[in-house]
Amino acid sequence: MSHSVIVQSLVVKAISSIFLCLSLGSVVVVLSGCVTEYSGGTQMSADPDATVEKRVSLARQYIGVGDWENAKRNLELAQQIDPNSAEVFEAFALVYQSTGENALAEAQFQAALQVDPSLSRARNNYAAFLYSQGRFVEAEREFERVTGDTLYSGRPMAFVNLGLSRLQLGEKKEAEAAFTRALSMDRRNSVALLEMGFLRLEAGDTGEAARYHSDYRATAPTQSPRGLLLGLEIASAAGDTDTLSSYELALRSLYPDSSEYRLWEERQNR
């Protein structure tokens, strides 16, 4: 079963096999403020730093709508002003990752972190990139470094991403510790709640699994295929045939082409 890794600022969804994890859909977080773009040149402000910031902001907006050429154009203009901007390197990395140019993306991520090793957003995005490439050992290492930044606003999600990486490596006890830390900071994190439900169920604690699933449902009124699969497995373990039938119908009706439904069908046919 695949898991998802969440990237911050542009929230890039990485894929190992399913969500998360990066096939690359991206959602832009539009930075505040209005920026007027000019057709040529780099002069948007008398302050070079402000101009670079505006160009990077524009590039991120273009990335959010999949306009890679205009994103690169603004980043090139920004780089003319500041050839060593970690923010520009990171944004270039996201462009190249989105267009499938993985070697270029990795080089840009590494350049960003060489210039500013403390830029936790870039490190988180680099870790998500590594996860999407199936390089889970490296991803785990980078996510662990991100979680060490106590001032990073995305720290709760970094713990979730760390847990997902550990699941891929079969480190279930360590993954549970990471999800627990995430929930101590954000009790409504649906990914952490869901994965804790699976881990508790696998450990034979059906009651705790059901509690996590209940909390997950409260945060996600429309359940994902993985959420419905957890409900199915809890109902099966508890011998609750009515609930099992209800979840099976929902999974079949809502997500007939999902990997979760195929997995459930395979189990029933054994």
N, C-alpha and C positions, 0 to 999 in steps of 0.2 A: 504494500500500500504506500502510495507516495504521500508526501507531506508538502506543506508550503512554507516558503521562507519569505518574510516580508521585509521590504527595503524601505527606508525612510527618505523623505523629502520628495523624490519621485517615488511612488511606491511601486517598485518593480516586482512583479510576481515571478519568481523563479520556478522552474520545474525540474524535478528529478524524473517523474513520470506523469504526475498529475499536477495539481496547482502549484502549487507553489512551486512550482517552483520554478520556474522561469522558462517559459516559452516566450515570453516577454510581452506581457501586456503591461502598459505603464499608465499610472494615474498621476497627473501633475498636481502638486500643491502650489497653487499660484501665489507668489509672494505679494505682500500687500503693496499698494501704491500703483499709480498709473504711470506707464512708461510710454513715451512717444518715440517711435522708431524713425530713424532717418535713413534715407536710401543709400547713402554712401558716407565714407569717412568714419572716423571714430569719435568725433567731437560731440558728445551728448551733454557734457558738463565741464565746468572749469576744473573740477576735482577728478583727477585720473582714477582714484580708487572708487569714487561714486560711479564713474562711467563703466568701469569693469563690472561693478556690482549690477548695474542696469543691464548690461549686455548679457551677463550670465542669467539674470532673471528672465530676460526675453528668450534666451536659448531654452531655458527650462519650460517655458510656456509652449514653445514650438515642439519640444520633445513630447510634451503632454498630448499634443494633437497629431503626432507622427510626422511632423514636417522637419525631416532631418537636415535638408539642405539649408533652410533658414536658421536652424539651430546651429549648424556648423559655421555658417557665415558670421553670426553674432559672436560665437566663441573665437573665431579667427581674429575678429576685430578686437575683442577683449585681450587676446594673447599678444597682439601688436603693442598694447599698452603695458601689459604685465606678463612677460614670457614665463614667469615662474609662479603663477597663481594656482594654488592647489584646487580652488573652486573651479577654475577653468578646466584643469586636467580631469577632475571628477566628472564634470558635465560632458566632456568629450568621451569619457569612458562609457557613460550611459548611452550616448548616441551610438557608439560603435557596438555596444552590447545589443542594442535594439535592432541594428542592421545586420547582426550575425557576424561581425568582424571581431572575433573573440581575442585574437592575438593583439590587435590594436587596443581593444578595451582593457585587457589586462595591463598592457604597457602604460596606459593612461592612469589606471587606478594606482599602479605602483609609483608613478611619477607624483601623483597627488600626495601619497603617503610619505614619499621621500621628502617632499617639500614641507609637509605638515603632518608628522606622525600622530598628532593629537586630534586630527579631524575625524571624530568618531563616526559621523554620518558617512564619510567616504569609506572608512574601514568596514562599516556595516554593509554598505552596498558592494564592496569588494568581496566580503564574505558571502553575500548572497550570490554573487557571480560565481564564486568557487563552488558553492552548493549546486548551482544550476549545471555545472560541468561535471558533477559527480565526484568532486574532490573534497570529500567530507572531512577528512583529517585536517586539511588546511582550513576549511570553512570553520570547523570547530575551534581551531586555534585563534582565528581572527575574531569570531564572535565572542570568545572568552575575553579577549583584550577589550572589546567594546564594552562588555558588561562591567569592566573595571573602572570605567569612567563614570563616577557617581554624579557628575553634572550633566550628563548626556540626556536630553529629553526623551530619546527613544530607547532608554535602557530597559524598560519592561519588555518591549518587543524583541530587544536583543537577547534577553534571557529565553524567550520563546524560540527564537531562531537557533540559539545554542542547544536547547532541548531537542529540536527537530534534527539538528546535525548529529547529536548523540544517538538518537533513535536509529538513524541510518547506519551508525557504527555498531549497533547492538549494545550500546551502553545504557541499559534501561534504568538502572538505579541512578546514574548520573543525570539522565534525561529528566527523571522525576524530580530531582533536586532543582534543576533549572526551571522547570514549569512551576514548581512550588514558589521559587523566588519571584517569578513573573507575577503569579497570582497574589503574592504579598504586596505587590506594588499596584496591581490592576486586577481587582477581583472579578472583573467582567470580561477578561480576555477570553474570547470564545475558543481560540485555538488551544490555549493552555488547558482550559476546562475540558475540551473534547479529548485531548491526548491523555490527560490525567484519568479520564474515564476509562479509556482503553487499557492504560497501565494497571489501574486498580482491578479491572475485570480480569486481566491476565494473571494477576496475583491471587485471584480467587476471592476478592472482596467485592461481592456483587452489590452489597448495600452502598458502599462508598462509590462504586462506579455509577450506580443509579443517582446518587446525590450529585455527582459531577455532571451527569447528563441532564439532570433537572436544572442545574444552574446554567448549563450551556443553552438549554431551550429558552431560558428567560432572556438570554442575550441575543438569541438568533431565532426569532419567531418562525422564520422560514428555514427549516433545517437543510443543511447541505447533505449530499449523498453519504458522506462519512458520518454525519450526525445520525442519520437514519439507520446506518449500519450498526452504530453503537447501540441504539435503541433495540434493534433486532437481536443483537448478541446478548444484551442484558435480559431481554424477555425470554430468550431461549434458555439462558442459564438459570433463570428463576422459574422456568416451567409455566410462564404466563402466556398461554396460547392465544388469548384474545388480543393482548397487546402485540404479540408477535405477528398475528395476522394483519393487524392495523398498520404496523410499520412495513410489513412486506408489501402490502398494497400501495402504500405511499411511495416506497422506493421504486416499485415496478411502474407506477403511473407517472411519477414526476421525473425519474431519472433512468429510463429503461436502457439507455446506452452507456451508463456510467460503469466504471471499473468496479465500483462497490456492488452494484447489482449483479454483474457477471460473477464476482467472487462469491456472493451469497448463493447464486444459482448453482455454481460448481460444488459448493459445500453440500447443498441439498441433494445433488445427484450422485454423491459418493456412496 
